[in-house]
Amino acid sequence: MKFLHTMLRVGDLQRSVDFYTRVLGMTLLRTTERPDQKYSLAFVGFGSNPEHAEIELTWNHGVGSYELGTAYGHIALGVADVYAACDRIRAGGGNITRDPGPVKGGSTVIAFVTDPDGYKIELIQRPGESA
């Protein structure tokens, strides 16, 4: 088995594509329009399957927001420098919700950013990762 993608329901597809591509630096990999079924998809990532996992952004036509609930945690991204990544995200208009620093009780440097729909994304410093 191989991890292929995670699907997130979003309230505004273009707003979410802009965030994941412009603010986080992912690439828009492909889109699908299903007007008869009343949904649209956009796949984003740092590369495409099968080498990289992707995020599937799903917009159900006519739905502007979702209640996230308490079960969802976060998506994690490895970055070479969490501090520099947060600077880039802030400059792009992103919302840093936990400033960079060591995880409680440990030494791994992390930060959190929240996407336009409220989904949390953890940035984990991993020297050697691409920027």
N, C-alpha and C positions, 0 to 999 in steps of 0.2 A: 504494500500500500504506500501511497505517497500523498502528502498534503497538497491539494490543488488550489483551493480558494476558500475565502470567508465571504459570506454575503451579508451586507448591511442594507437595511431599508432606509432610504433617505427621503426628505421632504422636498428637495429641489435638486434635481440631478446635475444641472450645470454648476450650481454653487458647490456641490460636493466634488465634482470633477475638478473645478478650479482649485479647491483646497488641496486635494491629494496630488495634483500635478504642479501647481504653481507654488504652494506653500511647502509641501513635503518633498517635492522633486520626483514624484513618480511619473510614469508615462501612461497616457491613455492608450491601451492596447487594442481595444475593439469595443464596438457598441452594437446593440441589437434593439430594434424597435418592434414591438408586438401590439399594434393599435387594436386589433380585434380582441386581444386578451387584456388590454388596458394596462400594460406595463412597458417600461424601457429599462435597458441595462447598459452599464458602462463598466468595463473591466480595466483596472489600473494596477500598476505594480512597478517594480524595479527591473523587471524582465518578465518573460512570459513562461507559461507551462511548456514543457515539464521541468525546466531548470529552476524556476522560481514560483513560489506561491503568489496568487493574485488576490485582489479584493474585488468582489462583484458588488457594485453599487446598483441597487434596485429601486426604481421609482414607480410606485403604483399610482397610475393617473388619478388625480383628484385628491390624493392624500398629501397633506402639507407637513405633517409631523407625526411622530410616534412616541409612545410612552416606553422608555427603555427598560423599565423594570429593575429588579435588584439582582438578577442572575448574571447579567453580562458583566464581564470584568474589563478587559482591554486587549488591544492588539499591541505586540511588542516589536520594535524596530531596533536593530543594532546600528550604531553610528560610531564613527571614529572618535568624535569629540562632542560630547553632549552640550557643552557650553556654547561652542560655535554653532551647533545645530539649532539650539534655542534662539541664538541671536538671529540666524537666518529666518527662522519661523516667525519670530516677532516682527522682523522687518517686512515680512510678507503678509502681515496682518493676522497671523495665527495667535491662538490663545494658550499660553503656557499656564497650566493650572498647578504645577508643582515645579518650583525652580530646581535647577540642577544641583546635585549634591549626593553624598553617599546615602545608600539605602539604610534605613534604621537598623542598627545592630550589625552592619557590615561595611564593606569598603567599595562595593560596586557603585559606580556613579550612574544615577538615573535622573530622569525628569518626566513630566507628563504634559501632554498637549491634548486639547479637546477639539474635535472637528465641529463643523457647523451644526450637526445634528445632536451633539452632546456625547458622541462616542469617545472614549478615552484611548489614547495611544501612548504607550510607555516608550521612552527612548533609553536605551541601555548602552553605555559606553563600552565599546569593544575595539581596542586598538587594532588596526589592520583592516577594519571595515572600510568600504568606500564611503566617501563623504556623502 
